[in-house]
Structure formats: structure tokens, C-alpha cells
């Protein structure tokens, strides 16, 4: 079957760095997405990786290793507004998105 | 209006009621999706429409009935629901159904409670 694993919850301190991991097993691979979802709001797109390596976008970076079925989202200089759930999703061979359950990130002052 | 809009934002209904959820996208996209989001569970894809044609029905019970009259509008008709159907129902759209990097844009969702 297809499976996406990510930690349920993480806690970090304002101003620090946090890494949210995602491992996947899917039938085919056409890219990996990270979305951010604040409580009660719509998921919003953060990043897309289809080739191995690190993609940097401001305070957020996303890494992919296709051979290991592994990705992480790196958040730097954490701000209170970064408190949200972070969803990992993989596009499979049919371009359907397979979603993880999300990681709830709690930022403490 | 911009992006993806959904109405109503909140809905409480009895098991014998019939109601409809509405989604509209103002992005010129060709693909639209219905997802169910339950607490601490992955997003569950329910239906996909591409150029108004249904291309995916993920074994969804017949008490959920989608309708896509055009590429901009998507409905989810509900009847004789069960309490376990209580969840957040998200609508999304993308440029096309397939293609690398096909980012999906989500609406704010309808919080559904079935009594």
C-alpha cells in the first residue's frame, strides 16, 4: 500500500530552527509537496521537490532524497505565526496526491 | 473574489436532511477536487473532476453525490449522512489533473457536523 509518515507533533522555540521529516512509500513518484495549514484554515502551498537536493525559499527549505523515500522541511528563525500543521504529500504514478496526517508544530516564546 | 471559495463555512445537519456544499474557483483551473479531512488523519481524496468530467471516485459512499456543471463550480450533495461523516470538507483546484508540480489551491472548507 501507499504510506506517508510524519511526526504527529513537534515543539520548538521562537527564533530557533526545526526540521520536520517525512518518509514515503508510494506506487511511483512525481514529486513531493509541503503545505502549511493554520487551524481552521485552508492548506497553503509551501514547496515542491521532484529532484534530489535542497530547495530554499526564504526561511523555509525543503529537501528530497528519492532513493531513501525521504524529505524534510526546514524552518529557520521561527516565528509565532509558524505555529501550524505541516502536511507532506506525494504525487504518485497517476499524479494523485497521497497525504500524510500532518505534523502539528507548536512554537513557544 | 479570488482563489477558491466554499459555502457554507459551517453546516449542522440531521441524518435525514439533504444539503449541498458549494465550491467555486476563480483561477481558471481545469481540475477540481473534494477532500475529507478528519482530525489527525490524512486528507482523504473523494472525487476529482477534470474538464468537468469525473476522473476519480475513491470508493465514496453513495450518500455523497458530486456535481460539476462547469470548470469553475463544484458541488457536493449530501443525503442520509451518518455521524462519522462529520469532518472538514475541502475543495481544491489545480491547472490540470496531471503534470509535475501541479500545485493544488484549497478553499477554506466546510465544517460539517452530522447529528
Interface residues (C-beta under 8 A of the other chain):
Chain A: X4 X8 X30 X31 X33 X41 X42 X43 X44 X45 X48 X50 X87 X89 X91 X94 X95 X96 X97 X98 X99 X100 X101 X102
Chain B: X4 X40 X41 X42 X43 X45 X48 X56 X90 X97 X98 X99 X100 X101 X102 X103 X104 X105 X106 X107 X108 X109
